[in-house]
Structure formats: structure tokens, C-alpha cells
Amino acid sequence: MTTEEYRLERLPTGQRLITEKIEHVRSVSLGFWIPAGSRDEPAALAGTTHFIEHLLFKGSARYTAEEIAQVFDALGGELNASTSREYVVVYGRFLDEHLPVALDVMTDMLLTPTFADLDREREVVLEEIAMVEDSPQDLIHDVLAEVVLDGHPLAHPILGTRETIGQARDEDIRAYHRKRFQFADMVVAAAGSIEHDRLRELLLERPCQPGNGCQERELCVPSGEARRHFLAKDTEQMHVCIGGLGLARADERRFQLSVLDSLFGGCLSSRLFQEVREKRGLVYSVYSFSALYQETGLTGLYFGCRPERLEAVMETVGRELVRLLSEPVSEDELKRAKEHLKGRMLLGLESTSSRMTRLGKGVITDTEILSPDELAQRIEAVTPEQVMELAAQVYRPSGLSVVGIGADEDLFTSVVPSDCLKGLM
């Protein structure tokens, strides 16, 4: 498949290759997208996908960990990876002339990892888990996911737990890698100074066993029953998330959700930022957020404040929720939210890395890849009525859970009774 922007094809080996040639740049951003995430792990192997992501850098059949680092340093390039709930991406950025070398190193890492220094890297991951546990502003998002997505595979923590990582065995990690990290199942995405046919040729030179067909996931939508939950930690602030089920990734209303998110708490002029921080000085950080997955999503808001301000912040946030659900969105506010989204989108697409990510993520998640003009049109088409209608669904008080992290559970319980949000409307 070819468009003015990108070229997409399925190779004889089963891989899907997508490229976008960008004139007037010398760099190439190359990503290997693997259809495996924390949602695909058995509970006993929680965190294995992320652990493997780390271990890919510890050496392969032809390169030691030090040599991998030295090669990319010598290229003046970048090499990194990340794990999400639904996929892993290993990506690099380098000059176009170095494509064969970079590809050789990256494919060797993916195909023939040695899983060397497993116990040493286990300690690194345990330190990463400890770092998140010491960062309540990050940890609380995992807590909210566990509460709202209770019992669903999407609720699995991406990093795993101290117990699962501490007990992870070499043979289990290797078996999971063989099952989930099949080269034939990967999406290869590249953007920049890239020739599609040349990359295709280089990929077909690599040995490639038949894949698993990306292994169909068992899809189910969680109940999303509203709950209150508190995690006691010795913190200076009270950290709070309010959220519930959102939209699935392919839902056509995702553009309406982006506009809603922008005007409610996604930018400096948003309602939450202006009312809670700027006008009242009650917090340093407050924002709304949305995550879209294959069959469902998560939408909510976060704030952190000193314990003595919790009641005032909850009252202000409550009023803004009422306003969101009851007052029509003005044309000026809607326009500002749309322009913010379009500007952020276009600025993001100025880098080859962002363009590669747009392509790879679109293919691995099986969502349409829209041009910047098409994206702008979808955003522009959002109406005030659509925003209010969607807000009534994703911010319905009876469907919202409240989770908190802090040192004073009694205070949280008194300010946030179990039915505190149900009475808003």
C-alpha cells in the first residue's frame, strides 16, 4: 500500500514494513514494534516483557552489551526501547549511511539475545520498581489502573512486582521470548532519509522463522465499578486520581476525547489548571489524561496537594466536574482546545522519531494512519454538543473511582467518602 506519505507492505517473511521518506534530512529513525505487552503476561510472569526489553541490551550472539553501546556511540546515534501494556518498541536514530550497521545490531539483539547478566539486570529492574514506588505521582496511575480495570489483564503493572521479578527464571524468560518476540510478527517502521526497497532487502537477508500470527488476545471489557482506594505511604503531599473507563482505541469519538481532554485539563489554559492552580494556588500539578487500548480505555484526572488543602481541592475539582457535565462549551474555549491539539500534533511531526512512532504504532495497533491534514479535519469537526455528550459518559460521577496515596488515610476517608462523587449530579 502506498500513499503520498508512506509505503506499507507485508513481506514474504510475514513482517509488516512501513516507511516514510522525508526529504532534506540525513537521519533515519528505525523501530521494531513487537506485539507483546504487560497485558499478555500470566500473573506469575508479570513484568517479563519489560524485563526482556532490558535484557535485549545485555548482549546477543554477535555483540556484547559493551559492543552494542560502542557501535551506536561510534555512529553518533541513539538506541533505546520502551514497553507498554500492549506492545514493545526497540528504536534507533542514526545517519542514513549507517543503516546496514544499525539494522544488523538491532536485529541481532532481537533475534539472538543471550540474556547475559540476568541476575545483575534483575537488580536494575528492581531498582526501577523501587524508584516508581518512591514517586507517588507516577505510582498512582498504576494504582488507578488496578482499581478501574480490576481483574483485567490491562491492570497488570508494566514493571511487574518485586516478587515476580525477584523469582523470574531464565527458562521462563527464554520461553516467553520465543513465544512473543517472533521476528515475523514484528512491525518494522522507518522515517527519514530511507529507501523502502533497500530496507526491505536488508530485512529479507535476516533469518526469519514463521511467526505466531500475532496471537489473538482474549478481549473483554472490565465492569469499571466505581471504588475508593487508598495506599498509605510516608509522603509530604496527598496524591489523588479520579477516573473511570474511557474509549477503545478504534472508537471514532477519540478525536472528541482529545478535545475534551485538552479543554478540561490538558494544557495551561484548561479549566483544571486555571481554576485549581492559577486562580487558587492550591496545587503545583493538576491535569487530565486518557489512555486508549484495544477494547477499552482509561480516562481521569490527577492532582497532588498538601494534606490540609485536600478538601479545598476536592471541592474545586467537584465544581469543575459539575460544570463540565452541565454547562455548554463556548466556541472560544473549543477553538482554543482545537488549536492547542493541532499545534502540538504538527510540532511533534517535525522529527523523524515522531514520524516513525506514528507509523509503527498505527500498524501494530491496527488503527488508521491519518495525514496531518486529515487529523486536523477530524479535530475541527468536533462540536460542543459532542464534547458534552462524551463528558457525560467518561466523567459520569457514578462511574468514577477515587484513589489516593499519602500518609493520612483517615483524612482521605473523611474528605473522600465512598459515595462522594455520586452526589455531584
C-alpha positions as CSV (number, residue, x, y, z in Angstrom):
1,M,0.0,0.0,0.0
2,T,1.4,3.4,-1.0
3,T,0.2,6.9,-0.1
4,E,1.8,10.2,-0.7
5,E,3.2,10.0,2.8
6,Y,4.1,6.4,3.5
7,R,4.6,2.9,1.9
8,L,3.3,-0.2,3.7
9,E,3.7,-3.8,2.7
10,R,3.7,-7.3,4.2
11,L,7.0,-9.0,3.4
12,P,7.2,-12.7,2.4
13,T,8.5,-13.4,5.9
14,G,5.3,-12.1,7.4
15,Q,6.7,-8.8,8.8
16,R,4.9,-5.6,8.0
17,L,7.2,-2.9,6.8
18,I,6.1,0.7,6.7
19,T,8.3,3.7,5.7
20,E,8.1,7.4,5.1
21,K,10.8,9.2,3.1
22,I,11.4,12.7,4.3
23,E,13.4,14.9,2.0
24,H,16.1,17.3,3.3
25,V,17.1,15.2,6.3
26,R,20.1,12.9,6.8
27,S,18.8,10.9,9.7
28,V,16.8,7.7,9.8
29,S,14.5,6.6,12.7
30,L,14.0,2.9,12.8
31,G,11.7,1.0,15.1
32,F,10.9,-2.7,15.6
33,W,7.4,-3.0,17.1
34,I,6.7,-6.2,19.0
35,P,3.0,-7.3,19.6
36,A,3.6,-8.2,23.3
37,G,2.9,-6.1,26.4
38,S,2.2,-6.5,30.1
39,R,-1.4,-7.5,29.3
40,D,-0.1,-10.6,27.6
41,E,1.7,-12.0,30.6
42,P,0.4,-14.7,33.0
43,A,0.1,-13.2,36.5
44,A,3.1,-15.2,37.7
45,L,5.2,-13.7,34.9
46,A,4.2,-10.1,35.5
47,G,6.9,-7.7,34.2
48,T,8.5,-10.3,32.0
49,T,8.0,-8.3,28.8
50,H,9.7,-5.2,30.3
51,F,12.5,-7.4,31.8
52,I,13.2,-8.8,28.3
53,E,13.3,-5.3,26.9
54,H,16.2,-4.6,29.4
55,L,17.9,-7.9,28.6
56,L,18.0,-7.3,24.9
57,F,20.7,-4.7,25.5
58,K,22.8,-7.1,27.6
59,G,24.3,-8.9,24.6
60,S,23.4,-11.0,21.5
61,A,25.1,-13.9,19.6
62,R,27.5,-11.5,17.9
63,Y,27.6,-8.4,20.1
64,T,28.3,-8.0,23.8
65,A,26.5,-5.3,25.8
66,E,29.5,-3.1,25.6
67,E,29.8,-3.6,21.8
68,I,26.2,-2.7,21.3
69,A,26.7,0.6,23.1
70,Q,30.1,1.2,21.3
71,V,28.6,0.7,17.9
72,F,25.8,3.2,18.3
73,D,28.1,5.7,20.1
74,A,30.5,5.4,17.1
75,L,27.6,6.1,14.8
76,G,26.7,9.2,16.7
77,G,23.3,7.6,17.0
78,E,20.7,6.7,19.6
79,L,19.3,3.3,20.7
80,N,16.5,2.8,23.2
81,A,13.4,0.8,23.9
82,S,10.1,1.0,25.8
83,T,7.4,-1.3,27.0
84,S,3.7,-0.6,27.2
85,R,0.6,-2.6,28.1
86,E,0.2,-3.7,24.5
87,Y,3.5,-3.6,22.7
88,V,7.3,-3.2,22.9
89,V,9.3,-1.0,20.6
90,V,13.1,-1.1,20.1
91,Y,14.1,2.0,18.2
92,G,17.2,3.8,17.0
93,R,18.1,7.0,15.2
94,F,21.3,7.4,13.0
95,L,22.6,8.8,9.8
96,D,21.3,7.2,6.6
97,E,24.7,5.8,5.6
98,H,24.8,3.7,8.8
99,L,21.5,1.8,8.1
100,P,23.2,-1.6,7.4
101,V,25.3,-1.5,10.6
102,A,22.4,-0.2,12.8
103,L,20.0,-2.7,11.4
104,D,22.5,-5.6,11.9
105,V,22.9,-4.7,15.6
106,M,19.2,-4.2,16.3
107,T,18.1,-7.4,14.6
108,D,20.8,-9.4,16.4
109,M,19.6,-8.0,19.7
110,L,16.0,-9.0,18.9
111,L,16.7,-12.4,17.3
112,T,19.6,-13.9,19.4
113,P,19.7,-12.3,22.8
114,T,22.0,-14.1,25.2
115,F,20.1,-13.0,28.3
116,A,23.5,-12.4,29.9
117,D,23.9,-10.9,33.3
118,L,20.3,-11.8,34.1
119,D,20.7,-11.5,37.9
120,R,22.5,-8.2,37.6
121,E,19.8,-6.8,35.3
122,R,17.2,-8.2,37.7
123,E,18.6,-5.8,40.3
124,V,18.4,-2.9,37.9
125,V,14.7,-3.6,37.3
126,L,14.1,-4.0,41.0
127,E,15.7,-0.6,41.4
128,E,13.3,0.8,38.7
129,I,10.3,-0.6,40.6
130,A,11.6,0.9,43.8
131,M,12.0,4.3,42.0
132,V,8.4,4.2,40.9
133,E,7.2,3.2,44.4
134,D,9.1,6.3,45.7
135,S,7.4,8.5,43.1
136,P,3.7,8.6,44.1
137,Q,2.9,10.9,41.2
138,D,3.8,8.0,38.9
139,L,2.7,5.1,41.1
140,I,-0.8,6.4,41.5
141,H,-1.5,5.8,37.8
142,D,-0.8,2.1,38.2
143,V,-3.0,2.1,41.3
144,L,-5.8,3.7,39.4
145,A,-5.5,1.2,36.5
146,E,-5.6,-1.7,39.1
147,V,-8.8,-0.3,40.6
148,V,-10.7,0.7,37.4
149,L,-9.5,-2.3,35.4
150,D,-9.8,-4.7,38.3
151,G,-9.2,-8.3,37.1
152,H,-8.5,-7.3,33.5
153,P,-5.0,-8.1,32.0
154,L,-4.6,-4.4,31.3
155,A,-4.4,-3.9,35.0
156,H,-1.0,-5.7,35.2
157,P,1.8,-3.4,36.2
158,I,4.2,-2.9,33.3
159,L,7.3,-3.3,35.5
160,G,5.9,-6.3,37.4
161,T,6.3,-6.6,41.1
162,R,9.2,-7.2,43.4
163,E,8.0,-10.8,43.8
164,T,7.6,-11.7,40.1
165,I,10.8,-10.1,39.0
166,G,12.7,-11.5,42.0
167,Q,11.5,-15.0,41.2
168,A,11.8,-14.7,37.4
169,R,13.6,-17.8,36.0
170,D,15.9,-17.9,33.0
171,E,13.9,-20.7,31.3
172,D,10.6,-18.9,31.7
173,I,12.1,-15.7,30.2
174,R,13.5,-17.6,27.3
175,A,10.2,-19.4,26.6
176,Y,8.3,-16.1,26.7
177,H,10.8,-14.5,24.3
178,R,10.4,-17.4,21.9
179,K,6.7,-17.2,22.0
180,R,6.1,-13.5,21.9
181,F,9.2,-11.9,20.2
182,Q,8.9,-13.7,16.8
183,F,10.7,-11.7,14.1
184,A,8.0,-12.5,11.6
185,D,5.3,-10.9,13.8
186,M,7.1,-7.6,14.2
187,V,6.3,-4.3,12.5
188,V,9.3,-2.5,11.1
189,A,8.8,1.2,10.8
190,A,11.2,3.8,9.5
191,A,11.1,7.5,8.7
192,G,13.6,10.0,7.3
193,S,16.3,9.5,4.7
194,I,15.2,6.0,3.9
195,E,14.7,3.9,0.7
196,H,11.9,1.4,1.3
197,D,13.3,-1.2,-1.1
198,R,16.8,-1.0,0.4
199,L,15.4,-1.6,3.9
200,R,13.2,-4.4,2.5
201,E,16.3,-6.0,1.0
202,L,18.2,-5.8,4.2
203,L,15.4,-7.3,6.3
204,L,14.9,-10.3,3.9
205,E,18.6,-11.2,4.4
206,R,17.9,-11.9,8.1
207,P,16.9,-15.5,9.1
208,C,13.2,-15.5,9.9
209,Q,11.1,-18.4,11.2
210,P,7.3,-18.4,10.8
211,G,5.6,-16.3,13.4
212,N,2.7,-17.0,15.6
213,G,0.3,-14.7,13.7
214,C,0.5,-12.1,16.4
215,Q,-1.6,-14.4,18.7
216,E,-5.1,-13.2,19.1
217,R,-5.8,-11.7,22.5
218,E,-8.9,-12.6,24.5
219,L,-10.8,-9.4,24.6
220,C,-13.1,-8.4,27.4
221,V,-14.4,-5.1,28.8
222,P,-14.0,-4.7,32.6
223,S,-17.0,-3.7,34.6
224,G,-15.4,-0.4,35.7
225,E,-17.3,-0.5,39.0
226,A,-16.6,2.7,41.0
227,R,-14.4,2.2,44.0
228,R,-12.4,4.2,46.6
229,H,-8.9,3.0,47.4
230,F,-6.0,4.4,49.4
231,L,-2.3,3.4,49.6
232,A,-0.6,4.5,52.7
233,K,2.9,6.0,52.1
234,D,5.0,8.5,54.0
235,T,4.6,11.4,51.7
236,E,4.5,15.2,52.1
237,Q,1.6,15.5,49.7
238,M,-1.7,13.8,49.2
239,H,-1.8,12.4,45.6
240,V,-5.2,11.7,44.1
241,C,-6.5,10.3,40.9
242,I,-10.2,10.3,39.9
243,G,-11.0,8.2,36.8
244,G,-13.0,5.5,35.1
245,L,-13.4,3.6,31.9
246,G,-12.7,5.6,28.7
247,L,-12.8,4.8,25.0
248,A,-11.3,1.9,22.9
249,R,-8.5,2.9,20.5
250,A,-10.6,2.5,17.4
251,D,-13.6,4.5,18.7
252,E,-14.4,7.3,16.3
253,R,-15.0,9.5,19.3
254,R,-11.3,9.5,20.2
255,F,-10.9,12.9,18.5
256,Q,-13.7,14.3,20.7
257,L,-12.0,12.8,23.7
258,S,-8.7,14.6,22.7
259,V,-10.6,17.9,22.5
260,L,-12.3,17.2,25.8
261,D,-9.0,16.3,27.5
262,S,-7.4,19.4,26.2
263,L,-10.0,21.8,27.4
264,F,-10.6,20.1,30.8
265,G,-7.0,19.6,32.0
266,G,-4.6,19.1,29.1
267,C,-3.0,22.5,28.8
268,L,-2.1,25.7,30.6
269,S,-5.4,27.4,29.7
270,S,-7.5,24.3,30.7
271,R,-10.2,24.5,33.3
272,L,-8.5,22.4,35.9
273,F,-5.2,24.2,35.6
274,Q,-6.7,27.7,35.7
275,E,-9.2,27.0,38.5
276,V,-7.2,24.8,40.8
277,R,-3.7,26.2,40.3
278,E,-3.7,29.6,38.8
279,K,-6.7,31.2,40.5
280,R,-6.5,29.5,43.9
281,G,-2.9,28.3,44.1
282,L,-3.9,25.0,45.7
283,V,-1.6,22.7,43.8
284,Y,1.6,22.6,41.7
285,S,0.4,19.8,39.4
286,V,-3.1,19.1,38.1
287,Y,-4.1,17.6,34.8
288,S,-6.5,15.2,33.0
289,F,-5.4,12.3,30.9
290,S,-6.7,9.5,28.6
291,A,-5.3,6.1,27.6
292,L,-6.8,4.1,24.7
293,Y,-6.4,0.4,24.5
294,Q,-7.7,-2.3,22.2
295,E,-11.1,-2.9,23.7
296,T,-11.4,-0.2,26.4
297,G,-9.7,2.8,27.8
298,L,-8.9,4.8,31.0
299,T,-9.8,8.5,31.5
300,G,-9.3,10.6,34.5
301,L,-7.5,13.4,36.3
302,Y,-4.6,13.8,38.8
303,F,-3.6,16.3,41.4
304,G,-1.2,16.5,44.3
305,C,-1.5,18.8,47.3
306,R,-0.6,19.2,50.9
307,P,-3.0,17.3,53.2
308,E,-4.6,20.4,54.7
309,R,-5.6,21.5,51.2
310,L,-7.2,18.2,50.1
311,E,-10.8,19.3,51.0
312,A,-10.5,22.6,49.1
313,V,-9.0,20.9,46.1
314,M,-11.7,18.2,46.1
315,E,-14.4,20.8,46.3
316,T,-12.9,22.8,43.4
317,V,-12.5,19.7,41.2
318,G,-16.0,18.7,42.1
319,R,-17.3,22.0,40.9
320,E,-15.4,21.7,37.6
321,L,-16.8,18.2,37.1
322,V,-20.3,19.6,37.6
323,R,-19.6,22.4,35.2
324,L,-18.1,20.0,32.6
325,L,-21.3,18.0,32.7
326,S,-23.9,20.8,32.8
327,E,-22.6,23.9,31.0
328,P,-22.2,24.1,27.2
329,V,-18.7,24.6,25.9
330,S,-18.2,28.1,24.5
331,E,-16.9,28.5,20.9
332,D,-13.8,30.4,22.1
333,E,-12.9,27.6,24.5
334,L,-13.5,24.9,21.9
335,K,-11.4,26.7,19.4
336,R,-8.5,27.2,21.8
337,A,-8.5,23.5,22.7
338,K,-8.5,22.5,19.0
339,E,-5.7,24.9,18.1
340,H,-3.7,23.5,21.0
341,L,-4.1,20.0,19.8
342,K,-3.3,20.8,16.1
343,G,-0.2,22.8,17.1
344,R,1.1,20.0,19.4
345,M,0.5,17.5,16.6
346,L,2.2,19.4,13.9
347,L,5.2,20.3,16.1
348,G,5.6,16.7,17.1
349,L,5.7,15.6,13.4
350,E,8.8,17.7,12.8
351,S,11.1,15.0,14.0
352,T,11.8,11.7,12.2
353,S,11.4,9.8,15.6
354,S,7.8,11.1,15.9
355,R,7.0,10.2,12.4
356,M,8.4,6.7,12.8
357,T,6.4,6.3,16.0
358,R,3.2,7.5,14.3
359,L,3.7,4.8,11.6
360,G,4.7,1.9,13.8
361,K,2.1,2.5,16.4
362,G,-0.6,2.8,13.8
363,V,0.3,-0.6,12.2
364,I,0.9,-2.5,15.5
365,T,-2.4,-1.3,16.9
366,D,-4.3,-1.7,13.7
367,T,-5.6,1.8,13.6
368,E,-5.8,4.1,10.6
369,I,-2.8,6.3,9.8
370,L,-4.2,9.8,9.0
371,S,-2.3,12.6,7.4
372,P,-1.8,15.8,9.3
373,D,-4.5,17.4,7.2
374,E,-6.9,14.6,7.9
375,L,-6.1,14.7,11.7
376,A,-6.7,18.5,11.6
377,Q,-10.1,17.9,9.9
378,R,-11.2,15.3,12.4
379,I,-10.3,17.7,15.3
380,E,-12.0,20.7,13.6
381,A,-15.2,18.6,13.1
382,V,-15.7,18.2,16.9
383,T,-18.8,20.1,18.1
384,P,-19.6,21.5,21.6
385,E,-22.5,19.1,21.8
386,Q,-20.3,16.1,21.2
387,V,-17.8,17.2,23.9
388,M,-20.6,17.4,26.4
389,E,-22.2,14.1,25.4
390,L,-18.8,12.3,25.7
391,A,-18.1,14.0,29.1
392,A,-21.4,12.7,30.4
393,Q,-20.1,9.2,29.6
394,V,-16.5,9.2,30.7
395,Y,-16.9,11.6,33.7
396,R,-20.2,10.2,34.9
397,P,-19.9,10.6,38.7
398,S,-21.3,7.2,39.5
399,G,-18.7,5.6,37.3
400,L,-15.6,7.3,38.7
401,S,-13.2,5.7,41.1
402,V,-11.1,7.7,43.5
403,V,-7.6,6.6,44.6
404,G,-5.2,8.3,46.9
405,I,-1.6,7.9,48.1
406,G,-0.4,9.7,51.2
407,A,0.4,9.4,54.9
408,D,-3.1,10.1,56.4
409,E,-5.8,7.6,55.4
410,D,-8.2,8.9,57.9
411,L,-8.1,12.4,56.3
412,F,-8.6,10.9,52.8
413,T,-11.5,8.8,54.0
414,S,-13.2,11.8,55.7
415,V,-12.7,14.1,52.7
416,V,-13.4,11.5,50.1
417,P,-16.3,9.3,51.3
418,S,-17.0,6.2,49.2
419,D,-20.0,7.9,47.6
420,C,-18.6,11.4,47.4
421,L,-18.8,11.7,43.6
422,K,-22.3,10.1,43.2
423,G,-23.9,13.2,44.7
424,L,-22.4,15.7,42.2
425,M,-25.2,15.4,39.7
